[in-house]
Amino acid sequence: MCLSRASVATHSGLVSAPDFTRKPVLDGRLVRFVPATRDSVDHLWPLLADPEVGRLTGSVHSGAPDQPHRFTRDRLEDIYDAWSTADDRTVWVIEERETGRVVGESVLNDVDVENLSCGFRIWISGATGRGLGTEATWLTVRHAFEEQHLHRVALEVYAFNPRARHVYDTVGFRHEGTLRDALRFDDGWVDAHVMAMTAADWASLGDGPGQAR
């Protein structure tokens, strides 16, 4: 059977295929998601200089201060411009609703249409301990399962980031395995934990993080 992008066969029949060219605004109680564009770099550029963002996302390999940006600003603008129309990912800028300021980004990427799956990553700078990351993660996976009709969303989290691991546990991700020595950092190696959520996991949850039906 030849499948078009409009539909995908499952055991229960045809479902709408994910369409990552649709990049909606998402509203939560604490955060608001706005699709990222070239202009988003104006807000994200200084946040990407946060050493914790570089370390926890595995973008740097040293804890030394004043790490250089991974890309030039012009190159980053080109990257976000391409992502704004990409069909394999949706990139959102995360805004704190109370202040209106940009605090990070959330991403669904590497979509596999035939297997109804994709990856997930998120980072937030300077706004921890207020529940923003938990709600942002929940908004992202809600969109993945309820709007894009995905079956599985997966992520990797480094072992030196227990705060993020706790958020993913709270939202409903399950630990599936460990990639040993996945990241070289300073004079050692850091494991990466693989976590995922399926549509069945999502269906067992309530109307917010950590709530069961």
C-alpha positions as CSV (number, residue, x, y, z in Angstrom):
1,M,0.0,0.0,0.0
2,C,1.4,3.4,-1.0
3,L,0.8,6.0,1.7
4,S,0.5,9.7,1.1
5,R,1.5,12.3,3.5
6,A,-2.2,12.9,4.2
7,S,-2.8,9.6,5.9
8,V,-0.9,6.7,7.6
9,A,-2.1,3.2,8.2
10,T,-2.4,1.9,11.7
11,H,-3.9,-1.2,13.3
12,S,-7.1,0.8,13.9
13,G,-7.2,2.2,10.3
14,L,-6.0,5.4,8.7
15,V,-5.1,8.5,10.7
16,S,-4.0,11.9,9.7
17,A,-0.3,12.0,9.1
18,P,1.7,14.5,11.1
19,D,2.2,17.8,9.3
20,F,5.0,19.8,10.8
21,T,4.5,22.6,8.4
22,R,1.7,23.6,10.7
23,K,3.3,25.7,13.4
24,P,0.6,27.1,15.7
25,V,0.9,29.4,18.7
26,L,0.3,27.4,21.9
27,D,-1.0,29.0,25.1
28,G,-0.6,27.7,28.6
29,R,-1.2,29.2,32.0
30,L,2.5,30.1,32.6
31,V,4.0,30.1,29.1
32,R,3.1,30.9,25.6
33,F,4.7,29.2,22.5
34,V,5.4,31.3,19.4
35,P,6.8,29.6,16.3
36,A,10.5,30.6,15.9
37,T,11.7,32.7,13.0
38,R,14.8,34.5,11.9
39,D,13.8,37.4,14.2
40,S,13.7,35.1,17.2
41,V,17.5,35.1,17.3
42,D,17.3,38.7,18.7
43,H,15.9,37.1,21.9
44,L,17.6,33.7,21.9
45,W,21.2,34.9,21.2
46,P,21.9,36.2,24.7
47,L,20.2,33.2,26.3
48,L,22.3,30.8,24.3
49,A,25.4,32.3,25.9
50,D,24.2,30.9,29.3
51,P,26.8,28.3,30.3
52,E,24.2,26.1,31.8
53,V,22.2,26.0,28.6
54,G,25.4,24.9,26.7
55,R,26.3,22.3,29.3
56,L,22.9,20.7,29.9
57,T,22.1,20.5,26.2
58,G,25.5,18.9,25.4
59,S,26.4,21.8,23.1
60,V,29.8,22.3,24.8
61,H,32.4,19.9,26.1
62,S,33.9,22.0,28.9
63,G,32.7,23.8,32.0
64,A,35.1,26.6,31.4
65,P,33.5,30.1,31.5
66,D,33.0,32.3,28.4
67,Q,32.4,29.5,26.0
68,P,32.1,30.8,22.4
69,H,28.8,30.6,20.6
70,R,28.5,27.4,18.6
71,F,27.4,29.4,15.5
72,T,27.8,32.9,14.4
73,R,24.8,35.1,14.7
74,D,24.3,35.3,10.9
75,R,24.5,31.5,10.7
76,L,22.0,31.1,13.5
77,E,19.5,33.5,11.8
78,D,19.8,31.3,8.7
79,I,19.1,28.2,10.7
80,Y,16.0,29.6,12.4
81,D,14.8,30.9,9.1
82,A,15.0,27.4,7.6
83,W,13.4,25.9,10.6
84,S,10.4,28.3,10.3
85,T,9.2,26.5,7.2
86,A,10.7,23.0,7.8
87,D,8.5,19.9,7.4
88,D,10.6,17.7,9.7
89,R,10.4,19.9,12.9
90,T,8.5,22.5,14.8
91,V,10.5,25.0,16.8
92,W,8.8,27.3,19.3
93,V,10.1,30.2,21.3
94,I,8.9,30.0,24.9
95,E,7.6,33.2,26.4
96,E,6.8,33.7,30.1
97,R,3.2,34.9,30.1
98,E,3.6,37.0,33.3
99,T,6.5,39.1,31.9
100,G,6.3,38.5,28.1
101,R,10.1,37.8,28.0
102,V,11.6,34.9,26.0
103,V,13.1,32.2,28.3
104,G,14.0,29.4,25.9
105,E,12.7,27.1,23.1
106,S,10.9,23.8,22.7
107,V,11.3,21.5,19.7
108,L,9.7,18.5,18.1
109,N,12.1,17.2,15.5
110,D,13.2,14.3,13.3
111,V,9.6,13.3,12.5
112,D,9.1,9.8,11.1
113,V,5.8,9.9,9.3
114,E,5.5,6.1,8.7
115,N,6.2,5.3,12.4
116,L,4.3,8.3,13.8
117,S,7.2,9.3,16.0
118,C,9.5,12.2,16.6
119,G,12.2,13.6,18.9
120,F,11.8,16.2,21.6
121,R,14.2,18.7,23.1
122,I,13.7,21.8,25.3
123,W,15.9,24.3,27.1
124,I,15.1,27.3,29.4
125,S,17.5,29.9,30.7
126,G,17.2,31.9,33.9
127,A,13.6,30.9,34.7
128,T,13.9,27.7,36.7
129,G,12.0,26.6,39.8
130,R,8.7,28.2,38.7
131,G,7.1,25.3,36.8
132,L,7.7,26.8,33.4
133,G,9.6,23.8,32.1
134,T,7.0,21.4,33.3
135,E,4.2,23.2,31.6
136,A,6.2,23.8,28.4
137,T,7.0,20.1,28.2
138,W,3.4,19.2,28.7
139,L,2.2,21.7,26.1
140,T,4.7,20.2,23.6
141,V,3.7,16.6,24.1
142,R,0.0,17.5,24.1
143,H,0.4,19.0,20.6
144,A,2.4,16.0,19.5
145,F,-0.3,13.5,20.5
146,E,-3.5,15.4,20.2
147,E,-2.8,17.7,17.2
148,Q,-0.2,15.8,15.2
149,H,-1.6,12.3,16.1
150,L,1.8,10.9,16.8
151,H,2.3,7.5,18.5
152,R,5.7,8.1,20.2
153,V,7.8,11.0,21.3
154,A,11.4,10.3,22.5
155,L,14.2,12.3,24.1
156,E,17.6,12.0,25.6
157,V,18.7,13.7,28.9
158,Y,22.2,13.7,30.3
159,A,22.9,12.2,33.7
160,F,24.1,15.5,35.1
161,N,20.7,17.0,34.6
162,P,18.4,15.5,37.2
163,R,16.2,18.5,37.3
164,A,15.2,17.9,33.7
165,R,14.8,14.2,34.3
166,H,12.4,15.0,37.1
167,V,10.3,17.2,34.8
168,Y,10.1,14.4,32.2
169,D,9.1,11.9,34.8
170,T,6.4,14.2,36.1
171,V,4.9,14.8,32.7
172,G,4.8,11.1,31.9
173,F,7.9,10.1,30.0
174,R,9.4,6.6,30.8
175,H,13.0,5.7,31.0
176,E,13.9,3.1,28.4
177,G,17.6,2.8,28.6
178,T,21.0,4.5,29.0
179,L,23.6,5.4,26.4
180,R,26.8,5.0,28.3
181,D,29.5,7.6,27.9
182,A,27.5,9.5,25.3
183,L,29.0,12.9,26.0
184,R,32.6,13.9,26.5
185,F,32.8,16.7,29.1
186,D,35.9,18.1,30.7
187,D,38.0,15.1,31.7
188,G,35.2,12.5,31.8
189,W,32.2,11.0,30.1
190,V,28.5,11.5,30.8
191,D,25.7,9.0,30.2
192,A,22.5,9.9,28.4
193,H,19.2,8.5,29.4
194,V,16.7,7.6,26.7
195,M,13.1,8.4,27.6
196,A,9.9,8.2,25.6
197,M,6.1,8.6,25.8
198,T,3.6,6.7,23.7
199,A,0.0,7.7,22.8
200,A,-1.1,5.1,25.3
201,D,0.9,6.7,28.0
202,W,-0.6,10.1,27.1
203,A,-4.1,8.7,27.1
204,S,-3.6,7.5,30.7
205,L,-2.8,11.0,31.9
206,G,-5.1,13.7,33.1
207,D,-5.4,17.4,32.2
208,G,-2.0,18.4,33.5
209,P,1.5,17.2,34.4
210,G,1.4,14.4,36.9
211,Q,-2.3,14.0,36.9
212,A,-3.8,10.5,36.2
213,R,-7.3,9.9,34.9
